[in-house]
Amino acid sequence: MADAQWSPGPRAWIADEWLPVLDVVEPPRQRRLTVLVRLLLLIPHFVVLFLLHIAAVVTVVVGWFAALFLGRLPEPVFRFLAGYLGYQVRVGASSMLLVDRYPPFALDPPPDYPVRIEVRPTGLNRLAVFFRLILMIPAAVVQGLAMSGWWAAGIVWWLITLILGRMPRPLFEATAAVLRYGMRFSAYVLMLTPAYPKGFFGEDDLSVPRQQTRSATRPLLISYAGKGLLVLFLVLGVATSITTSTTTTWSDEPTDGM
């Protein structure tokens, strides 16, 4: 299954609301040593992602103008942005302890890599493309709160995984849901899909073609414990935002005698 499949013609079984898919093969165990130094090991990837991000911003601007005229992204633009998004998701999955295998330095991963995304090029609504920055705001709020909430207690998830040598299933489900929603949000921002991000709390398998091989996240069925963790992530994200805002306000207030 490729990260990007280029076929600008319509397919009978692909609906306009088909959402980008995240496939993660859940590891039975993780090496504690790699968990211990995970973020240090990923520093080279963070540098590469920074450089790719600069190129992606330029490409998105070009793609935005092209999409306004063509009603879709040109093939080279689509392929690069899909590759960039896949790379970003693979590094994110590793940093969030979903997988143990080190991400490859490639936009197109090997077939057996345990993290893949699938995006399919479809037509884009020109009006939605024009107002993309405004339309994405609600999803950006959800994505920002969920991601900041996960990282606010990241050391707790790290300690749990380090001690057990694996990520408990409810935590895996909730973490995958955060990563998947972030992937769908980025795909919408990058104009790789016209479908607005959804399915934060999981979904049934109605959107998954029957012939596709399913992974731990395709479809992403979340237990009550996993959904509870997602709510916790959102609450922590709100608390983090309030704390940051309050701290910034206090630091900006003039002190007496100055």
N, C-alpha and C positions, 0 to 999 in steps of 0.2 A: 504494500500500500504506500503510495507516494505522498509526500507532504502536499504537493500541488498537482492537480490534474488539469491540463489545459484542453478545453473543448468548448469553444464559444457557442456552439450550437445547442439547442435545447435537448434535454433528455426527458423521456416520458415520466420516469419515476422520481425526478428531482423537482420538488416544489420550491416556490420562491422563498419560503420560510425555512428551507433546509439550513441547519446551523452547523458551523464548523465543529469538527469532532476531535476530542483528545483521547488518544489511546495510551494507557500506561499499564505495563505488565508489572503487577505487584510482586516485589521480591519476597521470598519466604523468610530470608534473613539478610541482615546487612553487616558488613565488617565494621566492628566497633572503632577500629583505627581510622578508617576513612570517615566515619561519622564524627569522630573527635576533631579532625582537622579539615572538615568539609569546605568551609568557606575559604580557608587558606589555599586549598587545592584549586579552587575555582577562580582565583585572582587572575590568571591569564585569560580566562574566558570573559571576565568582567571588562578587561582592557579591550578585547576584541569586540565585545558588545557595544562599548562606547564608540568605537570607530564605525561599526556597522550602523549604529543609531544615527550618526551624522549623515551617512550615505542614504539611510532610509528616509530621513526628513526631506532631503533634496528630492528623492524619488517620489515621495508622496505629493509634494508640491507639483511636480511634473504630471504625476498621475491624476491629480485633482483637475487640472485644466483639460487633460485628455479625456477624462470621464465625463466632463461637462459637454464635450463635443461628440464623443463616440457613444456615450451611454454605457461604457464598460472600460476596464483597464486594458491597455495594450498588453500583449503577451509577455514581453520582456519585463515590464514593470510588475505585472502580476507575479511572475516567477521569482523575481528578486525579493519582493516584499513577503511572499509566502515562505521563501527560504529563510529570510531574516526572522520572521515570526516563529518558525519552527526552531531555529537556533536559540532564540530567546526563551522559548518554552522548555527546551531541553535543559538549559542552564538553570532555569527556574525550578524545574522538577528536582534537579540534583541539589540545589541549595535548600529546598524545602523538604529534603530527606525522603522524597517519594521513591527514588531509585538509588541503587548503590553504584551502578556502572558509570564511569567517567564519560562526560559528553565528548563527542568527536569535534574536532575543529573543522567543521564542514557545514555548508548550508543544506546539503543533501545527506542525511545520515545513512549508515549501513542498514540493510533490510532487517537485521536482527536486533537493532537498538530498541530498548524497551519503552521509549517515549517517542510518539509520533503524533502529528496533527494531520488533519485532512481538510483542505479548503477546496472549493470548486468554483470556478469562474462562472458568474451569471451576469445578466444585465443589471445595470444600476439605474435607479431613479435619479434623473438629473437634479430635480428639486431637492431630494434628500442629500445628494452630494453637495449641492451649493450650501445647504444649511447644516452640514455635518458637525461642525464645531459646536453648534447650539444643541442639536439633537442628542449629542453624546453626553451631555452634562448629567442627567439622572443616572445613567449607567456608570459614569465616572465616579459619582459619589459612592455608589454601592461597591464598586471595585476598589476604590481607595480605602473605604472603611474596613472592608474584609481583609485586604492585604496588610494594612497597618495593624489591624487587630491580631492577625496571625503572628506578625513579627514582634508585636508588643510582648507576647508571651513565648516568643521563639525559643528562649533558653529552656523553658519548661518542656517543650516538644523535643528539643535536642537532648535533654537529660533522659527523658523517657525512652527515646530511641536508642540512646547510648547504653542505658542500663539493660534494656530488654534485648537489644540486638535486632530490633524490628520496630516498625511503627504499628501500634494497635489499630485494628480495623476501623473503628469509628473515626480515629484521628486521620487515618489514611483517606477515608471517604471525604471528610470535611476539607482536608488540605487539597485533595484533587479537585473538589468543587471550587475552591478559591482560585486555583491555578486555571481551571477550565473556563471560569467566568472571565478571568483576566485575559485569557487567550481570545475568547469570543469578543470581548470589548476591543482588544487591539485589532482583531480582524475587521471589525466594523470601522474603527478609526482609519485603518489603512486601506479601506474600501475594497477589501478582499471578499466581502459579503454584503448583501443588502439587508440581511436579517439582523434585527436589533438583539443585543445580548439578552438571553433569558436562561431559565433552567438552573438558577443559583442553588436551589434546594433539591436538585436532582430531577429526574424525569423517567418516564417509562420508555420502552424501546420502540415506540411507534415511528420515530424518525430514523431508525436504523434499518437499512436494507437487510432483508433476511439472509442474503447470500454473503454478507460481510462477516468476517471473523470478529468476534467480540473479545474485548479485553476487560480488565477490572473496572475501567471507566466508560465502557461502551456497551450498553448504556450505563450511566452512573446512577445506581440505585443506592440511596442513602438511608441508613437506619435512623431510628429516633435519636440515638446517642450522637450520631454524626450530625444530624440537624440541630441538636442542642449545642454542639460545638460551633456550628456556623453562626447561630444566634450569639454565642459568646464572643466570637470573632468580631461581629458587628458592634456589640456593646463595648468591647475593648477598643475598637476603632473610634467610636464616638468619644469615649473617655480620653483616649490619646489626643484627639483633635481638640477637645475642650481644654485639656491640660496645656497643650502646646499654645493654644490661643491665649489662655490666661497668662502663661509665663511670658509670652511675647508682649502682652499689654502691660504687665508690670515692669518689664525691662525698658519699655518705651516711655514710661511715666518719668517726668523730671523729678530729681531729688531736691530736697530743701537745701537752699544755699547755693544752688547752681543756676 
